Every structure is written in C-alpha cells, then in structure tokens.
Amino acid sequence: MTERVAEQIDHQLLLEHYKKMLELRVFEVKVQELYRNGMLPGFVHLYVGEEAVAVGVCSNLEPADLVFSTHRGHGHALAKGVPAGVVLAELWGKVTGSSGGRGGSMHMYAPEYGFMGTNGIVGAPIPLATGGALSAKLRKKGQVVVSFFGEGAVNSGSFHEAVNFGAVWDLPVVYVCENNLYATEMAFSRATKNTSVASRGDAYCLPGVEVDGQDVMAVHEAAKQAIHRARKGGGPTLIECKTYRFVGHHEGDPGTDYRTRDAVQQWKQRDPLKCSRKLLLDSGVDEKELQAVDQEVESLIDQAVEFAQGSSEPLPGSVNDHVF
C-alpha cells in the first residue's frame, strides 16, 4: 500500500471504506466455507485480496450509475449496494436471490441497484458497458458506467473495439482493469510484451492511470477524477489497479502450482484491510471502535446466511418463467 501520512487522510471516509471492504472479505470467506461444505451449488471465484478496487471505485458512484462485472463479481455487487443476503441467496439458488436463483455466481443481475450483471465470458462486460454508456449519453440521464475486467481481457478484441468506440464517442464510461497478474494460471508477463495496461490508453487518446489496487484511498481518488470527467462529458478513462487475489482462481484451485508461497505471502503483507486498519489506528481511531465495526459486519453476514438459507428454492413449475 502507498505510504500515507495519517494527518492527510479523511479518517471518516477511510473508516467507511474499511467497513465496506470488511463486508466483502467476511462475505467471501463465508461463501468459501459454505461451498467447501457442499451447501452452495455451481462454481465460485472469490474476491479475497481485491476488495480495495471495488470499494474505492463504487464509493464514487450514484445509485443510478451502472456497473458491469466479471466472473469474480460478488465484491462488485456488494460494493454497488446489493444487500449481502440477496447476493448470497442468488449463490444459493434461492428465489430471494437477485436473479431468483437462476443466475448464480457468474450470471447475477440486480439492475434495481445499477448492477448489470456478472459475466462468465472474459472481456464480455467491456462492450456491454460501452453500449450502456452510449445509451446513457443518448438519453441524457447523467449516468456513468463502470466496466470491471481482469488483465487477461486486454488481449481480447472486445477490449480494443469497445475502448476505441468509447473514446470516439466520448462516452461516460470508466474502464477498470483489476490486474491481479494471472489469468487463471497464465502470468500476464507471459501473455503480452507490454505489461502496462494503463499505457494502452494512449492508443485511443484517453487517460490511462495506474494505481495501487491495495490502497483503497488511492483507488477512490483515481476513480473520483475519472467518474467526474465522464459525467461532465470528458469521455472515458482507463484505470489499471495493481492488485492480487489471495486465493486460487476458483474455489478448488489451491493457487500454488503457478505462484510461489513467498509471492502470495508478500502480497498478503499489503492486505488492503490490514493496511487500512493500521492507518486508522495510527491516526488515532480507537481500537474499540474498530472492534465494534468488526462485530457489526460479522452480524450482517450472519443475518445474510440466515436469510439465504431460510429462503425457498424455485418451484419446478416455474422453469419456463423469464425465458425468451
């Protein structure tokens, strides 16, 4: 995490970020536990370690703004405001889930919260978000659209076509690359000669910003400027957040065959939650206040589990509902 002077930070904002990041972390750890116990169906890709990106970006968005997510999207949904119980119920395949239990982890939609879906196809959210931004511009609603994607997506045609289109039309979209260094097991350094995602903005004459993705305040500030620019008609920004997943690519992948344990441990020293907590304590926030936040979040996730577990499964007779 970027070195910061405690006197120069907005302590209340950092505390809010810490609380939200903790919600994402505790939620994902609970999902991991439930999945390992055979209670959740389907497939899950956990967001553990990358919480500062979703929280730093989405904290700048208005309720009407839109987010297009990835296969690793639980954190994006929570950060955009989808209640934890609704997200967990969707993972559980329950009728109270955001998509009625029909989408699961990788096809989860909650448009009423401005969350336009997770997506199992690498790179697919980028043109979808660009289309959403075109719609927002034509309707003159003042909306900003955010597209999250991993570094593995920047070698796809969808990235280049969409970013070029967004730049040409000065669309109100922010492209956020969560560069966690590995596309499944493929190191980014093996997939491209140019490992700077931010530099790709030059090709389309739009700002490319590289930021420490483990520093929630740095992400917040970069996103704040990009979102303000987009809302005022200045067009897209490409933000590259350098981050790291502490777990495997998906639950069941130990993540050790292609990464060294030392590398994982080094990144864990830059855990956005631990760094934010230390900064809060160094700035004079009382330990008891943080303990109260910890307990509040734990209680929130316990309630989410109770809600999701107690919800009904879809009736077999509804199998053809919502089919076009």
Secondary structure, DSSP 4 states (H G I P E B T S, - for coil): -----GGGS-HHHHHHHHHHHHHHHHHHHHHHHHHHTT-S-S-----TT-HHHHHHHHTT--TT-EEE--SS-HHHHHHHT--HHHHHHHHTT-TTSTTTTSSTTTS--BGGGTB----SSTTTHHHHHHHHHHHHHHHT----EEEEEEGGGGGSHHHHHHHHHHHHTT-SEEEEEEE-SEETTEEHHHH-S---SGGGGGGGTS-EEEEETT-HHHHHHHHHHHHHHHHTT---EEEEEE---SS-SSTT--S-SSS-HHHHHHHHTT-HHHHHHHHHHHTT--HHHHHHHHHHHHHHHHHHHHHHHHSPPPPGGGTTTT--
